C-alpha cells in the first residue's frame, strides 16, 4: 500500500513539474502574486524593522519579490533608460494611502511600470508604531530602469555599471 502511495505521489509531482507555466510576463506576475499572497503573511504582520531605513528596505524587497519578472537582477547599466522617483504614504495598517511621481524623464511606460509595481504590492507590512507620524509613514523610492524596461529599486540595487 505504501509503495502505491509513493508511486502515485511521484506521478503527481512529475505531472506538476511538466505542466507548462504562464506564457507572458503579465501572467507570470499574476501567478507569482497569487503564490506570494497564499504563503506570505507579511502584509498582515507588523514589520520587524526598527529603523526607517530598515522598513524602507523591507518594502523595497517586497516590491521586487511581488514584481519579480519586471526586476533586473544584475548591476544596472551605466546609462539608464529612466529614473523614476515616487513618494508614497503607507498607513499604520499597511495600506497604501497615496503615491505621486516626484521625478521622471517622462517615459510613460516606465512611469506606469513603477506605479503599477507599487500598487500591485500593497498592502504592505504594518510599520512599527515609532516610525509613524500622524498615523502614517512617508517613503520616497527610486526606480532605476534599464533599456529592456526592467527595474531595480535604489534602496536594494547593486552598484551601477560605469561603462
N, C-alpha and C positions, 0 to 999 in steps of 0.2 A: 504494500500500500504506500509506503514511504517513497519507494522508487517511482511509482506512478505520479505521485505528487511532485517529486523533483523533476521528472520529465515534463510534466505539464507546466511547471513554473519556468523551466528552461525554454520551452516553446513560446510562452508568453513574452519572455524577455527578448527572445530573438525577433519576434514579430514587432514588438515595440521599437526595438533598435533599428529595424529595417524600414519602418514607416517613414515615408518622405515628410520632411518638415515643411514649414511655411515657405512659400515661393518668393515673397517680396520682403524688403526690409520692414515695411509697414506691418505686415502680418507677423514677422519675427518679433517686432517691438510689442505687438498686442499679446502674443503668446508669452513673451518674457514678462510682461507686466502681470498677466494672469498668474504665472508661476510665482512671481515675487509677492503678489497680494495674498496668495494662498499660504506661502511659507514665511513671509516676513511680517512680523508684528511690530516693527519699529514705528510704523506710522501711528500706532495706538499707544506707544510707550513714551516715557519721558526720556529724552536724550541723557546719556551718561556724561556728556561733555561738561566740564566745569567752567571752561573759558569760552568767550565769544568766538575766538579763532577755532577752538575745538568743535564747537557747534557748527560753524560755517563749513569746516572740513567734513563733518558728518553729513551735512546737507549736500555738499558737492559730490561726495561718494555715492549718495543715494540717487542723485540726478544721473550720474554716469552709469550706475547699475541699471536703473529703470530704462534708460535710453541707450543701452549698450551698443546697438547696431549703428547709432549715429555718432559714437565716440571714437576718436582717433587714439590708438593706444601707444603709438611711437612718439618720438620727440616732435613737437610742432615744427613745421617748415620755417625757414628763415624769413621769407616774405609771406605773411598771412593773407588769405583772401579777405577776411573780415575780422574785426574785433568788435564785439557787441557787449556793452555793459548794461546790466539790468539791475535796478534797485527793486527789491521786493520785501513785503511785510508778511510775517508769519504770526498768527495769533497764539495765545497761550495754549490752545488746544491742538496746535499743529496745522490749522487751516491756513491756506494761502489767502490773504486778505486782498492784496493788490500787487501789481507789478507794473513797472514802466521802464521804457528804454531811456538810458541816460547817455549812452554814446553809441553811435552807429556810423557806418560808412554808406548807409542807405542801400545795402544789399538786402533786398526784401526777402529772398529765400533764407538767408542766414538769420535775419530777424525773426522770421516765422519759426524756424527750427529752434532757436534759442527760447522763444516764448512758449512754444509747444512743449519743449522738453521740461521746462519748469512746471507748466500746468499739468502735464501727464504724471509728474512725480507726486504732486500733492494728494493727500495730506502728508505732512512731514512729522518727524518725531517731535513731541512737545519739548519746547525749550525749558531748561531749568528756570525756576522762578526768579533767581537772582540775575538772569540775563534779560528779563523783561523790563521794558519801560512803558508805562501806561497799558500794561497787559499785552504787549506785542514786542517783537524783535524785528529790526530793520537790517537787511543784508544787501550789500552790493556785490555782484559776482561778474566776472569777465569770461565770456565765451570766446575762445580762440579758434577760428575756422581755417582749416587747410583748403586747398583748391578743390579737393574732392567733396567738399560740403560737410565733412565730419568735424567734430569739435573736441576740444578739451576745455575744462574749467581751470582758470588760472590758479585757483586755490590748491589743486591737486595735479597740475600739469607738470610734465617733465620739462627740463630746460629747453628752450627754443634753440633750433639749429642756428649756426652762424652763417652758413653759406647755403 
